[in-house]
Amino acid sequence: MSDARNTSAPMIAEEVNVSPGTIRNRIDLLESHGIIRGYGAVVDFERADGRLSNLYMCNVPVSERETLAQEARAVPGVVNVRELMTGRRNLHVLAVGEDTGDLRRISRALSALGIEIEDEDLVQNEEFDAYSPFGPADSTPSPAPTDFISLAGGADVVEVTVRADAPITGHTLEEVGKRGVIDDQTLIIAIERDDAVLTPRGGTTIRSDDVVTVLSRGGDREGTLDAFLGTDDS
């Protein structure tokens, strides 16, 4: 699930101590039963070609939901349709357009199908993670923030697991402050390590896999997270 393109049957076989043929047979069965429904590339359309991604939150009659979902998929520009079980806004349609005029064209096409668009918004970013119970028993936790709270005045509190290759790893809080790894608007308020909660002090060394609670008071949010998670180039 994390990287289908670069994960081969022999790699999985070595991990679970069976033959590559067994893995290929299992994957064939999962595909034939519709459990694995397909494989695809996750594309950032804005970076690739300056396109806009727009999410339409729609309401359709329950009795027509499946039919209208299939018809919505046929609209040029629509890349994903999600059916929700209950409530209003029970159909979410994700579409990609060259500009706002193109997105209006998609809106009109959806409305012509009898789909009521209740709200819509441009999608800034979308992240995906594999479902951890389907992964190896010793798989490492996702490096993404585990909890996030926005406070009044533009401040945020985020709980994040420190990565081994992050700029802050292996350094004391005093050192990272002097080196400017985190700005003066960022305060580490708690560190969870080995089932114990530590009170951060200047001499406290940040370790890989520490769960750190951070208060960011209107500073560089992305830069703050990079200090604990690293970057794609790290």
C-alpha positions in Angstrom: 0.0 0.0 0.0 2.9 2.4 0.7 4.8 1.9 -2.5 3.2 -0.7 -4.9 5.5 0.3 -7.8 8.8 -0.4 -6.0 7.7 -3.4 -3.8 8.2 -6.7 -5.6 6.9 -10.2 -4.8 10.4 -11.4 -3.8 10.7 -8.5 -1.3 7.4 -9.3 0.3 8.3 -13.0 0.3 11.5 -12.4 2.2 9.6 -10.3 4.7 7.1 -13.0 5.5 9.3 -16.1 4.8 7.3 -17.7 1.9 8.1 -18.1 -1.8 7.7 -15.3 -4.3 5.3 -17.6 -6.2 3.1 -17.7 -3.1 3.0 -14.0 -2.9 2.1 -13.6 -6.6 -0.7 -16.1 -6.2 -2.0 -14.3 -3.1 -1.9 -10.9 -4.9 -3.8 -12.5 -7.9 -6.5 -13.7 -5.6 -6.8 -10.3 -3.9 -7.2 -8.7 -7.3 -9.7 -11.3 -8.6 -11.9 -10.9 -5.5 -11.8 -7.1 -5.9 -10.0 -6.5 -2.6 -7.1 -4.9 -4.4 -9.0 -2.7 -6.9 -6.1 -1.2 -8.8 -2.8 0.7 -8.7 -2.2 4.3 -9.5 0.2 7.2 -9.4 -0.5 10.0 -6.9 0.0 13.2 -8.9 0.4 16.8 -7.7 -1.5 18.4 -10.7 -0.6 21.9 -9.6 3.1 21.2 -9.7 2.9 19.1 -12.8 1.0 21.5 -15.0 -0.4 24.4 -12.9 -3.8 22.7 -12.7 -6.4 23.4 -10.0 -7.9 20.6 -7.9 -11.5 21.3 -6.7 -13.6 19.3 -4.3 -17.4 19.4 -4.9 -19.5 18.4 -1.9 -22.8 17.2 -3.3 -26.2 16.0 -2.3 -28.0 13.3 -4.3 -31.1 11.0 -3.6 -29.9 7.9 -1.9 -31.8 5.7 -4.5 -29.8 7.4 -7.3 -26.4 7.7 -5.5 -24.6 4.9 -7.2 -25.9 5.7 -10.7 -25.1 9.4 -10.4 -21.6 8.6 -9.0 -20.9 6.6 -12.2 -22.2 9.3 -14.4 -20.1 11.9 -12.5 -17.0 9.9 -13.2 -17.6 10.3 -16.9 -17.4 14.1 -16.7 -14.1 15.2 -18.2 -11.8 16.4 -15.5 -13.3 14.3 -12.7 -10.6 12.1 -11.1 -12.3 10.7 -8.0 -15.9 10.2 -6.8 -16.6 9.1 -3.2 -20.1 7.9 -2.1 -21.0 8.5 1.6 -23.5 6.3 3.4 -25.7 8.8 5.2 -26.6 12.4 5.6 -26.4 15.3 3.2 -23.3 15.9 1.1 -23.4 12.2 0.4 -21.3 12.5 -2.8 -17.9 14.0 -3.0 -16.4 14.7 -6.4 -12.8 15.6 -7.0 -12.0 17.3 -10.3 -9.0 18.9 -11.9 -9.2 21.9 -14.3 -6.9 24.2 -16.1 -8.5 27.3 -14.5 -11.6 28.6 -12.7 -13.5 28.6 -16.0 -12.8 24.9 -16.5 -14.0 24.2 -13.0 -17.2 26.1 -13.7 -17.7 23.9 -16.8 -17.4 20.8 -14.5 -19.9 22.4 -12.1 -22.4 22.9 -14.8 -21.9 19.3 -16.1 -22.5 17.9 -12.6 -25.6 20.0 -12.2 -27.0 18.9 -15.5 -26.8 15.3 -14.2 -29.2 16.3 -11.4 -26.4 16.5 -8.8 -26.9 19.3 -6.3 -23.6 21.0 -5.4 -23.9 22.2 -1.8 -20.3 23.5 -1.4 -17.0 23.4 -3.2 -13.4 24.4 -2.4 -10.0 24.3 -4.0 -7.8 21.5 -2.6 -4.4 22.7 -1.4 -2.8 19.4 -0.6 -3.7 15.7 0.0 -1.6 13.1 1.8 -2.0 9.3 1.9 -0.8 6.7 4.4 -1.0 3.0 4.3 -3.4 1.3 6.8 -0.9 0.2 9.4 -2.7 -3.1 10.5 -2.1 -4.3 6.9 1.6 -3.6 7.2 4.6 -5.5 8.8 4.4 -6.0 12.5 7.6 -4.0 13.0 6.6 -1.2 10.7 7.6 2.3 11.9 4.8 4.8 12.7 3.9 7.4 10.2 6.1 10.6 10.6 3.1 12.8 10.1 1.7 14.9 13.0 -0.4 12.7 15.2 -2.5 15.5 16.7 -3.1 19.1 15.7 -5.0 21.9 17.5 -5.5 25.5 16.3 -5.7 28.1 19.0 -7.0 31.7 19.0 -4.5 34.3 17.8 -2.9 32.1 15.1 -1.1 29.7 17.5 -1.0 26.0 16.9 -0.3 23.0 19.1 1.0 19.9 17.3 2.1 16.5 18.5 4.7 14.9 16.2 7.0 11.8 16.2 10.6 12.8 15.6 12.3 11.2 12.6 15.8 9.8 12.7 17.0 12.1 9.9 15.3 15.3 11.2 17.6 18.3 11.9 16.7 18.4 15.6 17.5 14.7 16.3 20.5 14.1 18.5 20.8 17.7 19.6 19.9 19.4 22.9 17.2 22.1 22.9 19.9 24.7 23.7 21.9 23.7 20.6 18.9 23.8 18.3 18.0 27.2 19.6 21.4 28.6 19.0 21.6 27.0 15.5 18.2 28.4 14.5 16.7 25.0 13.8 13.5 26.2 15.4 12.5 29.9 15.6 11.8 31.9 18.7 8.0 31.5 18.1 8.3 27.8 18.7 8.2 26.2 22.2 8.5 22.5 23.0 6.2 21.9 25.9 6.4 18.1 26.4 8.4 15.1 25.3 7.0 11.5 25.5 9.8 8.9 25.5 9.5 5.2 26.4 6.1 5.7 28.1 7.5 8.5 30.2 6.7 12.3 29.8 9.8 14.5 30.1 9.9 18.2 31.0 11.9 19.9 28.3 15.0 21.7 29.5 18.0 23.3 27.7 20.1 20.2 28.2 17.4 17.8 27.0 18.5 15.9 23.9 15.9 15.1 21.3 15.9 11.5 20.1 14.5 9.7 17.2 10.9 8.4 17.9 10.4 11.0 20.7 6.7 12.2 20.6 7.1 15.9 21.0 4.3 18.4 21.7 5.1 21.8 20.1 3.5 25.2 20.5 3.9 27.4 17.5 2.9 31.0 18.1 2.2 32.2 14.6 5.6 31.4 13.2 6.7 29.3 10.2 4.5 26.2 10.7 6.0 24.2 7.8 9.5 25.1 8.8 8.7 24.0 12.4 7.5 20.6 11.2 10.6 20.2 9.0 12.8 20.5 12.1 11.1 17.4 13.5 10.2 15.4 10.3 13.0 16.4 8.0 12.3 17.2 4.3 12.1 15.1 1.1 15.8 16.0 0.5 17.0 15.0 3.9 
